[in-house]
Amino acid sequence: MSLESIKDAIEHLPEHEQHQLLLWLEEREQLAWDAEIERDFAPDGRGASLLDRVKRDIQAGKFKPLNQRRP
């Protein structure tokens, strides 16, 4: 099935089914994003060193709570 045939099929769906499809696609995208974040901040992920630095800074008291920061 080609992308063009999928687009055409979507165009012929009733509006409420197009909305259901949109919700499904958004949920699918969110799950993919969550999986990417988990991979990035896993112990061997590309964001692990940043997360370690942030944790060290917090333990050393080098932070201000968000409600105390200036705008």
mmCIF file of the N, C-alpha and C atoms, coordinates in Angstrom:
data_MODEL
# 
_entry.id   MODEL 
# 
loop_
_atom_site.group_PDB 
_atom_site.id 
_atom_site.type_symbol 
_atom_site.label_atom_id 
_atom_site.label_alt_id 
_atom_site.label_comp_id 
_atom_site.label_asym_id 
_atom_site.label_entity_id 
_atom_site.label_seq_id 
_atom_site.pdbx_PDB_ins_code 
_atom_site.Cartn_x 
_atom_site.Cartn_y 
_atom_site.Cartn_z 
_atom_site.occupancy 
_atom_site.B_iso_or_equiv 
_atom_site.pdbx_formal_charge 
_atom_site.auth_seq_id 
_atom_site.auth_comp_id 
_atom_site.auth_asym_id 
_atom_site.auth_atom_id 
_atom_site.pdbx_PDB_model_num 
ATOM 1   N N  . MET A 1 1  ? 0.849   -1.181 0.000  1.00 0.00 ? 1  MET A N  1 
ATOM 2   C CA . MET A 1 1  ? 0.000   0.000  0.000  1.00 0.00 ? 1  MET A CA 1 
ATOM 3   C C  . MET A 1 1  ? 0.890   1.239  0.000  1.00 0.00 ? 1  MET A C  1 
ATOM 4   N N  . SER A 1 2  ? 0.605   2.164  -0.857 1.00 0.00 ? 2  SER A N  1 
ATOM 5   C CA . SER A 1 2  ? 1.420   3.367  -0.976 1.00 0.00 ? 2  SER A CA 1 
ATOM 6   C C  . SER A 1 2  ? 0.908   4.463  -0.034 1.00 0.00 ? 2  SER A C  1 
ATOM 7   N N  . LEU A 1 3  ? 1.779   5.426  0.208  1.00 0.00 ? 3  LEU A N  1 
ATOM 8   C CA . LEU A 1 3  ? 1.393   6.563  1.040  1.00 0.00 ? 3  LEU A CA 1 
ATOM 9   C C  . LEU A 1 3  ? 0.221   7.307  0.418  1.00 0.00 ? 3  LEU A C  1 
ATOM 10  N N  . GLU A 1 4  ? 0.247   7.463  -0.886 1.00 0.00 ? 4  GLU A N  1 
ATOM 11  C CA . GLU A 1 4  ? -0.845  8.176  -1.564 1.00 0.00 ? 4  GLU A CA 1 
ATOM 12  C C  . GLU A 1 4  ? -2.178  7.455  -1.389 1.00 0.00 ? 4  GLU A C  1 
ATOM 13  N N  . SER A 1 5  ? -2.164  6.122  -1.442 1.00 0.00 ? 5  SER A N  1 
ATOM 14  C CA . SER A 1 5  ? -3.423  5.389  -1.251 1.00 0.00 ? 5  SER A CA 1 
ATOM 15  C C  . SER A 1 5  ? -3.905  5.497  0.196  1.00 0.00 ? 5  SER A C  1 
ATOM 16  N N  . ILE A 1 6  ? -2.979  5.553  1.127  1.00 0.00 ? 6  ILE A N  1 
ATOM 17  C CA . ILE A 1 6  ? -3.350  5.740  2.537  1.00 0.00 ? 6  ILE A CA 1 
ATOM 18  C C  . ILE A 1 6  ? -3.965  7.124  2.728  1.00 0.00 ? 6  ILE A C  1 
ATOM 19  N N  . LYS A 1 7  ? -3.323  8.133  2.157  1.00 0.00 ? 7  LYS A N  1 
ATOM 20  C CA . LYS A 1 7  ? -3.871  9.494  2.253  1.00 0.00 ? 7  LYS A CA 1 
ATOM 21  C C  . LYS A 1 7  ? -5.270  9.565  1.657  1.00 0.00 ? 7  LYS A C  1 
ATOM 22  N N  . ASP A 1 8  ? -5.446  8.932  0.518  1.00 0.00 ? 8  ASP A N  1 
ATOM 23  C CA . ASP A 1 8  ? -6.758  8.928  -0.138 1.00 0.00 ? 8  ASP A CA 1 
ATOM 24  C C  . ASP A 1 8  ? -7.792  8.229  0.743  1.00 0.00 ? 8  ASP A C  1 
ATOM 25  N N  . ALA A 1 9  ? -7.411  7.112  1.340  1.00 0.00 ? 9  ALA A N  1 
ATOM 26  C CA . ALA A 1 9  ? -8.335  6.388  2.223  1.00 0.00 ? 9  ALA A CA 1 
ATOM 27  C C  . ALA A 1 9  ? -8.718  7.245  3.426  1.00 0.00 ? 9  ALA A C  1 
ATOM 28  N N  . ILE A 1 10 ? -7.752  7.967  3.973  1.00 0.00 ? 10 ILE A N  1 
ATOM 29  C CA . ILE A 1 10 ? -8.030  8.843  5.118  1.00 0.00 ? 10 ILE A CA 1 
ATOM 30  C C  . ILE A 1 10 ? -9.011  9.940  4.724  1.00 0.00 ? 10 ILE A C  1 
ATOM 31  N N  . GLU A 1 11 ? -8.832  10.497 3.544  1.00 0.00 ? 11 GLU A N  1 
ATOM 32  C CA . GLU A 1 11 ? -9.734  11.545 3.062  1.00 0.00 ? 11 GLU A CA 1 
ATOM 33  C C  . GLU A 1 11 ? -11.183 11.057 2.988  1.00 0.00 ? 11 GLU A C  1 
ATOM 34  N N  . HIS A 1 12 ? -11.365 9.766  2.765  1.00 0.00 ? 12 HIS A N  1 
ATOM 35  C CA . HIS A 1 12 ? -12.712 9.218  2.639  1.00 0.00 ? 12 HIS A CA 1 
ATOM 36  C C  . HIS A 1 12 ? -13.295 8.702  3.955  1.00 0.00 ? 12 HIS A C  1 
ATOM 37  N N  . LEU A 1 13 ? -12.526 8.782  5.023  1.00 0.00 ? 13 LEU A N  1 
ATOM 38  C CA . LEU A 1 13 ? -13.043 8.378  6.333  1.00 0.00 ? 13 LEU A CA 1 
ATOM 39  C C  . LEU A 1 13 ? -14.015 9.428  6.851  1.00 0.00 ? 13 LEU A C  1 
ATOM 40  N N  . PRO A 1 14 ? -15.017 9.005  7.621  1.00 0.00 ? 14 PRO A N  1 
ATOM 41  C CA . PRO A 1 14 ? -15.863 9.990  8.301  1.00 0.00 ? 14 PRO A CA 1 
ATOM 42  C C  . PRO A 1 14 ? -15.013 10.827 9.261  1.00 0.00 ? 14 PRO A C  1 
ATOM 43  N N  . GLU A 1 15 ? -15.457 12.002 9.549  1.00 0.00 ? 15 GLU A N  1 
ATOM 44  C CA . GLU A 1 15 ? -14.688 12.932 10.391 1.00 0.00 ? 15 GLU A CA 1 
ATOM 45  C C  . GLU A 1 15 ? -14.322 12.317 11.737 1.00 0.00 ? 15 GLU A C  1 
ATOM 46  N N  . HIS A 1 16 ? -15.260 11.622 12.375 1.00 0.00 ? 16 HIS A N  1 
ATOM 47  C CA . HIS A 1 16 ? -14.964 11.057 13.704 1.00 0.00 ? 16 HIS A CA 1 
ATOM 48  C C  . HIS A 1 16 ? -13.881 9.973  13.607 1.00 0.00 ? 16 HIS A C  1 
ATOM 49  N N  . GLU A 1 17 ? -13.822 9.241  12.498 1.00 0.00 ? 17 GLU A N  1 
ATOM 50  C CA . GLU A 1 17 ? -12.772 8.246  12.332 1.00 0.00 ? 17 GLU A CA 1 
ATOM 51  C C  . GLU A 1 17 ? -11.425 8.903  12.022 1.00 0.00 ? 17 GLU A C  1 
ATOM 52  N N  . GLN A 1 18 ? -11.445 10.018 11.313 1.00 0.00 ? 18 GLN A N  1 
ATOM 53  C CA . GLN A 1 18 ? -10.204 10.774 11.095 1.00 0.00 ? 18 GLN A CA 1 
ATOM 54  C C  . GLN A 1 18 ? -9.666  11.255 12.441 1.00 0.00 ? 18 GLN A C  1 
ATOM 55  N N  . HIS A 1 19 ? -10.553 11.694 13.303 1.00 0.00 ? 19 HIS A N  1 
ATOM 56  C CA . HIS A 1 19 ? -10.145 12.148 14.638 1.00 0.00 ? 19 HIS A CA 1 
ATOM 57  C C  . HIS A 1 19 ? -9.566  10.988 15.445 1.00 0.00 ? 19 HIS A C  1 
ATOM 58  N N  . GLN A 1 20 ? -10.202 9.824  15.384 1.00 0.00 ? 20 GLN A N  1 
ATOM 59  C CA . GLN A 1 20 ? -9.680  8.649  16.091 1.00 0.00 ? 20 GLN A CA 1 
ATOM 60  C C  . GLN A 1 20 ? -8.293  8.278  15.568 1.00 0.00 ? 20 GLN A C  1 
ATOM 61  N N  . LEU A 1 21 ? -8.104  8.374  14.259 1.00 0.00 ? 21 LEU A N  1 
ATOM 62  C CA . LEU A 1 21 ? -6.802  8.089  13.653 1.00 0.00 ? 21 LEU A CA 1 
ATOM 63  C C  . LEU A 1 21 ? -5.751  9.078  14.155 1.00 0.00 ? 21 LEU A C  1 
ATOM 64  N N  . LEU A 1 22 ? -6.125  10.340 14.216 1.00 0.00 ? 22 LEU A N  1 
ATOM 65  C CA . LEU A 1 22 ? -5.205  11.364 14.713 1.00 0.00 ? 22 LEU A CA 1 
ATOM 66  C C  . LEU A 1 22 ? -4.795  11.069 16.153 1.00 0.00 ? 22 LEU A C  1 
ATOM 67  N N  . LEU A 1 23 ? -5.753  10.705 16.985 1.00 0.00 ? 23 LEU A N  1 
ATOM 68  C CA . LEU A 1 23 ? -5.437  10.380 18.381 1.00 0.00 ? 23 LEU A CA 1 
ATOM 69  C C  . LEU A 1 23 ? -4.493  9.186  18.459 1.00 0.00 ? 23 LEU A C  1 
ATOM 70  N N  . TRP A 1 24 ? -4.741  8.187  17.625 1.00 0.00 ? 24 TRP A N  1 
ATOM 71  C CA . TRP A 1 24 ? -3.877  7.009  17.611 1.00 0.00 ? 24 TRP A CA 1 
ATOM 72  C C  . TRP A 1 24 ? -2.462  7.380  17.175 1.00 0.00 ? 24 TRP A C  1 
ATOM 73  N N  . LEU A 1 25 ? -2.336  8.201  16.144 1.00 0.00 ? 25 LEU A N  1 
ATOM 74  C CA . LEU A 1 25 ? -1.015  8.626  15.678 1.00 0.00 ? 25 LEU A CA 1 
ATOM 75  C C  . LEU A 1 25 ? -0.286  9.445  16.735 1.00 0.00 ? 25 LEU A C  1 
ATOM 76  N N  . GLU A 1 26 ? -1.003  10.318 17.421 1.00 0.00 ? 26 GLU A N  1 
ATOM 77  C CA . GLU A 1 26 ? -0.388  11.117 18.487 1.00 0.00 ? 26 GLU A CA 1 
ATOM 78  C C  . GLU A 1 26 ? 0.101   10.221 19.624 1.00 0.00 ? 26 GLU A C  1 
ATOM 79  N N  . GLU A 1 27 ? -0.706  9.224  19.994 1.00 0.00 ? 27 GLU A N  1 
ATOM 80  C CA . GLU A 1 27 ? -0.300  8.303  21.062 1.00 0.00 ? 27 GLU A CA 1 
ATOM 81  C C  . GLU A 1 27 ? 0.933   7.511  20.634 1.00 0.00 ? 27 GLU A C  1 
ATOM 82  N N  . ARG A 1 28 ? 0.945   7.081  19.399 1.00 0.00 ? 28 ARG A N  1 
ATOM 83  C CA . ARG A 1 28 ? 2.081   6.326  18.856 1.00 0.00 ? 28 ARG A CA 1 
ATOM 84  C C  . ARG A 1 28 ? 3.343   7.183  18.883 1.00 0.00 ? 28 ARG A C  1 
ATOM 85  N N  . GLU A 1 29 ? 3.222   8.431  18.507 1.00 0.00 ? 29 GLU A N  1 
ATOM 86  C CA . GLU A 1 29 ? 4.356   9.359  18.523 1.00 0.00 ? 29 GLU A CA 1 
ATOM 87  C C  . GLU A 1 29 ? 4.853   9.586  19.949 1.00 0.00 ? 29 GLU A C  1 
ATOM 88  N N  . GLN A 1 30 ? 3.926   9.725  20.886 1.00 0.00 ? 30 GLN A N  1 
ATOM 89  C CA . GLN A 1 30 ? 4.318   9.934  22.282 1.00 0.00 ? 30 GLN A CA 1 
ATOM 90  C C  . GLN A 1 30 ? 5.056   8.721  22.835 1.00 0.00 ? 30 GLN A C  1 
ATOM 91  N N  . LEU A 1 31 ? 4.594   7.531  22.503 1.00 0.00 ? 31 LEU A N  1 
ATOM 92  C CA . LEU A 1 31 ? 5.279   6.317  22.959 1.00 0.00 ? 31 LEU A CA 1 
ATOM 93  C C  . LEU A 1 31 ? 6.685   6.231  22.367 1.00 0.00 ? 31 LEU A C  1 
ATOM 94  N N  . ALA A 1 32 ? 6.833   6.606  21.111 1.00 0.00 ? 32 ALA A N  1 
ATOM 95  C CA . ALA A 1 32 ? 8.160   6.598  20.479 1.00 0.00 ? 32 ALA A CA 1 
ATOM 96  C C  . ALA A 1 32 ? 9.071   7.618  21.154 1.00 0.00 ? 32 ALA A C  1 
ATOM 97  N N  . TRP A 1 33 ? 8.537   8.786  21.475 1.00 0.00 ? 33 TRP A N  1 
ATOM 98  C CA . TRP A 1 33 ? 9.330   9.825  22.151 1.00 0.00 ? 33 TRP A CA 1 
ATOM 99  C C  . TRP A 1 33 ? 9.759   9.340  23.533 1.00 0.00 ? 33 TRP A C  1 
ATOM 100 N N  . ASP A 1 34 ? 8.833   8.729  24.269 1.00 0.00 ? 34 ASP A N  1 
ATOM 101 C CA . ASP A 1 34 ? 9.171   8.203  25.594 1.00 0.00 ? 34 ASP A CA 1 
ATOM 102 C C  . ASP A 1 34 ? 10.281  7.158  25.506 1.00 0.00 ? 34 ASP A C  1 
ATOM 103 N N  . ALA A 1 35 ? 10.200  6.284  24.512 1.00 0.00 ? 35 ALA A N  1 
ATOM 104 C CA . ALA A 1 35 ? 11.230  5.258  24.340 1.00 0.00 ? 35 ALA A CA 1 
ATOM 105 C C  . ALA A 1 35 ? 12.578  5.896  24.018 1.00 0.00 ? 35 ALA A C  1 
ATOM 106 N N  . GLU A 1 36 ? 12.574  6.946  23.208 1.00 0.00 ? 36 GLU A N  1 
ATOM 107 C CA . GLU A 1 36 ? 13.826  7.634  22.872 1.00 0.00 ? 36 GLU A CA 1 
ATOM 108 C C  . GLU A 1 36 ? 14.441  8.276  24.113 1.00 0.00 ? 36 GLU A C  1 
ATOM 109 N N  . ILE A 1 37 ? 13.627  8.910  24.926 1.00 0.00 ? 37 ILE A N  1 
ATOM 110 C CA . ILE A 1 37 ? 14.129  9.526  26.163 1.00 0.00 ? 37 ILE A CA 1 
ATOM 111 C C  . ILE A 1 37 ? 14.719  8.460  27.082 1.00 0.00 ? 37 ILE A C  1 
ATOM 112 N N  . GLU A 1 38 ? 14.024  7.335  27.214 1.00 0.00 ? 38 GLU A N  1 
ATOM 113 C CA . GLU A 1 38 ? 14.541  6.249  28.064 1.00 0.00 ? 38 GLU A CA 1 
ATOM 114 C C  . GLU A 1 38 ? 15.888  5.751  27.548 1.00 0.00 ? 38 GLU A C  1 
ATOM 115 N N  . ARG A 1 39 ? 16.022  5.593  26.228 1.00 0.00 ? 39 ARG A N  1 
ATOM 116 C CA . ARG A 1 39 ? 17.305  5.154  25.658 1.00 0.00 ? 39 ARG A CA 1 
ATOM 117 C C  . ARG A 1 39 ? 18.390  6.204  25.903 1.00 0.00 ? 39 ARG A C  1 
ATOM 118 N N  . ASP A 1 40 ? 18.055  7.464  25.704 1.00 0.00 ? 40 ASP A N  1 
ATOM 119 C CA . ASP A 1 40 ? 19.051  8.529  25.848 1.00 0.00 ? 40 ASP A CA 1 
ATOM 120 C C  . ASP A 1 40 ? 19.574  8.643  27.280 1.00 0.00 ? 40 ASP A C  1 
ATOM 121 N N  . PHE A 1 41 ? 18.713  8.417  28.256 1.00 0.00 ? 41 PHE A N  1 
ATOM 122 C CA . PHE A 1 41 ? 19.131  8.604  29.643 1.00 0.00 ? 41 PHE A CA 1 
ATOM 123 C C  . PHE A 1 41 ? 19.338  7.298  30.392 1.00 0.00 ? 41 PHE A C  1 
ATOM 124 N N  . ALA A 1 42 ? 19.459  6.202  29.648 1.00 0.00 ? 42 ALA A N  1 
ATOM 125 C CA . ALA A 1 42 ? 19.856  4.927  30.237 1.00 0.00 ? 42 ALA A CA 1 
ATOM 126 C C  . ALA A 1 42 ? 21.336  5.047  30.623 1.00 0.00 ? 42 ALA A C  1 
ATOM 127 N N  . PRO A 1 43 ? 21.834  4.151  31.471 1.00 0.00 ? 43 PRO A N  1 
ATOM 128 C CA . PRO A 1 43 ? 23.239  4.265  31.902 1.00 0.00 ? 43 PRO A CA 1 
ATOM 129 C C  . PRO A 1 43 ? 24.250  4.399  30.764 1.00 0.00 ? 43 PRO A C  1 
ATOM 130 N N  . ASP A 1 44 ? 24.003  3.799  29.630 1.00 0.00 ? 44 ASP A N  1 
ATOM 131 C CA . ASP A 1 44 ? 24.960  3.913  28.516 1.00 0.00 ? 44 ASP A CA 1 
ATOM 132 C C  . ASP A 1 44 ? 24.439  4.816  27.397 1.00 0.00 ? 44 ASP A C  1 
ATOM 133 N N  . GLY A 1 45 ? 23.394  5.596  27.666 1.00 0.00 ? 45 GLY A N  1 
ATOM 134 C CA . GLY A 1 45 ? 22.805  6.470  26.654 1.00 0.00 ? 45 GLY A CA 1 
ATOM 135 C C  . GLY A 1 45 ? 23.584  7.754  26.476 1.00 0.00 ? 45 GLY A C  1 
ATOM 136 N N  . ARG A 1 46 ? 23.241  8.470  25.405 1.00 0.00 ? 46 ARG A N  1 
ATOM 137 C CA . ARG A 1 46 ? 23.994  9.685  25.096 1.00 0.00 ? 46 ARG A CA 1 
ATOM 138 C C  . ARG A 1 46 ? 23.753  10.820 26.086 1.00 0.00 ? 46 ARG A C  1 
ATOM 139 N N  . GLY A 1 47 ? 22.702  10.761 26.882 1.00 0.00 ? 47 GLY A N  1 
ATOM 140 C CA . GLY A 1 47 ? 22.441  11.795 27.879 1.00 0.00 ? 47 GLY A CA 1 
ATOM 141 C C  . GLY A 1 47 ? 22.846  11.407 29.286 1.00 0.00 ? 47 GLY A C  1 
ATOM 142 N N  . ALA A 1 48 ? 23.425  10.217 29.431 1.00 0.00 ? 48 ALA A N  1 
ATOM 143 C CA . ALA A 1 48 ? 23.778  9.718  30.766 1.00 0.00 ? 48 ALA A CA 1 
ATOM 144 C C  . ALA A 1 48 ? 24.778  10.625 31.473 1.00 0.00 ? 48 ALA A C  1 
ATOM 145 N N  . SER A 1 49 ? 25.773  11.121 30.753 1.00 0.00 ? 49 SER A N  1 
ATOM 146 C CA . SER A 1 49 ? 26.786  11.967 31.400 1.00 0.00 ? 49 SER A CA 1 
ATOM 147 C C  . SER A 1 49 ? 26.163  13.278 31.877 1.00 0.00 ? 49 SER A C  1 
ATOM 148 N N  . LEU A 1 50 ? 25.246  13.832 31.110 1.00 0.00 ? 50 LEU A N  1 
ATOM 149 C CA . LEU A 1 50 ? 24.565  15.053 31.522 1.00 0.00 ? 50 LEU A CA 1 
ATOM 150 C C  . LEU A 1 50 ? 23.733  14.795 32.783 1.00 0.00 ? 50 LEU A C  1 
ATOM 151 N N  . LEU A 1 51 ? 23.026  13.687 32.795 1.00 0.00 ? 51 LEU A N  1 
ATOM 152 C CA . LEU A 1 51 ? 22.212  13.336 33.961 1.00 0.00 ? 51 LEU A CA 1 
ATOM 153 C C  . LEU A 1 51 ? 23.093  13.147 35.191 1.00 0.00 ? 51 LEU A C  1 
ATOM 154 N N  . ASP A 1 52 ? 24.239  12.509 35.023 1.00 0.00 ? 52 ASP A N  1 
ATOM 155 C CA . ASP A 1 52 ? 25.176  12.331 36.139 1.00 0.00 ? 52 ASP A CA 1 
ATOM 156 C C  . ASP A 1 52 ? 25.664  13.680 36.660 1.00 0.00 ? 52 ASP A C  1 
ATOM 157 N N  . ARG A 1 53 ? 25.975  14.599 35.741 1.00 0.00 ? 53 ARG A N  1 
ATOM 158 C CA . ARG A 1 53 ? 26.439  15.930 36.162 1.00 0.00 ? 53 ARG A CA 1 
ATOM 159 C C  . ARG A 1 53 ? 25.358  16.674 36.934 1.00 0.00 ? 53 ARG A C  1 
ATOM 160 N N  . VAL A 1 54 ? 24.132  16.603 36.467 1.00 0.00 ? 54 VAL A N  1 
ATOM 161 C CA . VAL A 1 54 ? 23.024  17.263 37.152 1.00 0.00 ? 54 VAL A CA 1 
ATOM 162 C C  . VAL A 1 54 ? 22.849  16.673 38.554 1.00 0.00 ? 54 VAL A C  1 
ATOM 163 N N  . LYS A 1 55 ? 22.912  15.360 38.649 1.00 0.00 ? 55 LYS A N  1 
ATOM 164 C CA . LYS A 1 55 ? 22.786  14.717 39.970 1.00 0.00 ? 55 LYS A CA 1 
ATOM 165 C C  . LYS A 1 55 ? 23.898  15.175 40.913 1.00 0.00 ? 55 LYS A C  1 
ATOM 166 N N  . ARG A 1 56 ? 25.126  15.264 40.402 1.00 0.00 ? 56 ARG A N  1 
ATOM 167 C CA . ARG A 1 56 ? 26.246  15.734 41.244 1.00 0.00 ? 56 ARG A CA 1 
ATOM 168 C C  . ARG A 1 56 ? 26.016  17.180 41.689 1.00 0.00 ? 56 ARG A C  1 
ATOM 169 N N  . ASP A 1 57 ? 25.555  18.017 40.769 1.00 0.00 ? 57 ASP A N  1 
ATOM 170 C CA . ASP A 1 57 ? 25.283  19.416 41.111 1.00 0.00 ? 57 ASP A CA 1 
ATOM 171 C C  . ASP A 1 57 ? 24.202  19.524 42.179 1.00 0.00 ? 57 ASP A C  1 
ATOM 172 N N  . ILE A 1 58 ? 23.175  18.719 42.069 1.00 0.00 ? 58 ILE A N  1 
ATOM 173 C CA . ILE A 1 58 ? 22.098  18.738 43.070 1.00 0.00 ? 58 ILE A CA 1 
ATOM 174 C C  . ILE A 1 58 ? 22.647  18.314 44.419 1.00 0.00 ? 58 ILE A C  1 
ATOM 175 N N  . GLN A 1 59 ? 23.425  17.228 44.430 1.00 0.00 ? 59 GLN A N  1 
ATOM 176 C CA . GLN A 1 59 ? 24.006  16.753 45.697 1.00 0.00 ? 59 GLN A CA 1 
ATOM 177 C C  . GLN A 1 59 ? 24.945  17.781 46.310 1.00 0.00 ? 59 GLN A C  1 
ATOM 178 N N  . ALA A 1 60 ? 25.608  18.565 45.482 1.00 0.00 ? 60 ALA A N  1 
ATOM 179 C CA . ALA A 1 60 ? 26.545  19.579 45.974 1.00 0.00 ? 60 ALA A CA 1 
ATOM 180 C C  . ALA A 1 60 ? 25.848  20.891 46.324 1.00 0.00 ? 60 ALA A C  1 
ATOM 181 N N  . GLY A 1 61 ? 24.524  20.945 46.138 1.00 0.00 ? 61 GLY A N  1 
ATOM 182 C CA . GLY A 1 61 ? 23.779  22.151 46.460 1.00 0.00 ? 61 GLY A CA 1 
ATOM 183 C C  . GLY A 1 61 ? 23.915  23.249 45.415 1.00 0.00 ? 61 GLY A C  1 
ATOM 184 N N  . LYS A 1 62 ? 24.332  22.923 44.214 1.00 0.00 ? 62 LYS A N  1 
ATOM 185 C CA . LYS A 1 62 ? 24.528  23.906 43.151 1.00 0.00 ? 62 LYS A CA 1 
ATOM 186 C C  . LYS A 1 62 ? 23.273  24.054 42.296 1.00 0.00 ? 62 LYS A C  1 
ATOM 187 N N  . PHE A 1 63 ? 22.194  24.387 42.923 1.00 0.00 ? 63 PHE A N  1 
ATOM 188 C CA . PHE A 1 63 ? 20.958  24.592 42.179 1.00 0.00 ? 63 PHE A CA 1 
ATOM 189 C C  . PHE A 1 63 ? 20.020  25.462 42.999 1.00 0.00 ? 63 PHE A C  1 
ATOM 190 N N  . LYS A 1 64 ? 19.055  26.040 42.342 1.00 0.00 ? 64 LYS A N  1 
ATOM 191 C CA . LYS A 1 64 ? 18.001  26.782 43.010 1.00 0.00 ? 64 LYS A CA 1 
ATOM 192 C C  . LYS A 1 64 ? 16.680  26.144 42.582 1.00 0.00 ? 64 LYS A C  1 
ATOM 193 N N  . PRO A 1 65 ? 15.769  25.944 43.501 1.00 0.00 ? 65 PRO A N  1 
ATOM 194 C CA . PRO A 1 65 ? 14.463  25.425 43.111 1.00 0.00 ? 65 PRO A CA 1 
ATOM 195 C C  . PRO A 1 65 ? 13.820  26.360 42.074 1.00 0.00 ? 65 PRO A C  1 
ATOM 196 N N  . LEU A 1 66 ? 13.041  25.814 41.178 1.00 0.00 ? 66 LEU A N  1 
ATOM 197 C CA . LEU A 1 66 ? 12.438  26.596 40.111 1.00 0.00 ? 66 LEU A CA 1 
ATOM 198 C C  . LEU A 1 66 ? 11.624  27.776 40.641 1.00 0.00 ? 66 LEU A C  1 
ATOM 199 N N  . ASN A 1 67 ? 10.968  27.612 41.770 1.00 0.00 ? 67 ASN A N  1 
ATOM 200 C CA . ASN A 1 67 ? 10.136  28.695 42.298 1.00 0.00 ? 67 ASN A CA 1 
ATOM 201 C C  . ASN A 1 67 ? 10.957  29.831 42.888 1.00 0.00 ? 67 ASN A C  1 
ATOM 202 N N  . GLN A 1 68 ? 12.285  29.708 42.952 1.00 0.00 ? 68 GLN A N  1 
ATOM 203 C CA . GLN A 1 68 ? 13.148  30.777 43.458 1.00 0.00 ? 68 GLN A CA 1 
ATOM 204 C C  . GLN A 1 68 ? 13.938  31.468 42.355 1.00 0.00 ? 68 GLN A C  1 
ATOM 205 N N  . ARG A 1 69 ? 13.753  31.065 41.139 1.00 0.00 ? 69 ARG A N  1 
ATOM 206 C CA . ARG A 1 69 ? 14.499  31.650 40.019 1.00 0.00 ? 69 ARG A CA 1 
ATOM 207 C C  . ARG A 1 69 ? 13.812  32.920 39.530 1.00 0.00 ? 69 ARG A C  1 
ATOM 208 N N  . ARG A 1 70 ? 14.621  33.812 39.020 1.00 0.00 ? 70 ARG A N  1 
ATOM 209 C CA . ARG A 1 70 ? 14.090  35.036 38.446 1.00 0.00 ? 70 ARG A CA 1 
ATOM 210 C C  . ARG A 1 70 ? 13.550  34.753 37.053 1.00 0.00 ? 70 ARG A C  1 
ATOM 211 N N  . PRO A 1 71 ? 12.530  35.509 36.624 1.00 0.00 ? 71 PRO A N  1 
ATOM 212 C CA . PRO A 1 71 ? 12.010  35.312 35.274 1.00 0.00 ? 71 PRO A CA 1 
ATOM 213 C C  . PRO A 1 71 ? 12.966  35.796 34.218 1.00 0.00 ? 71 PRO A C  1 
# 
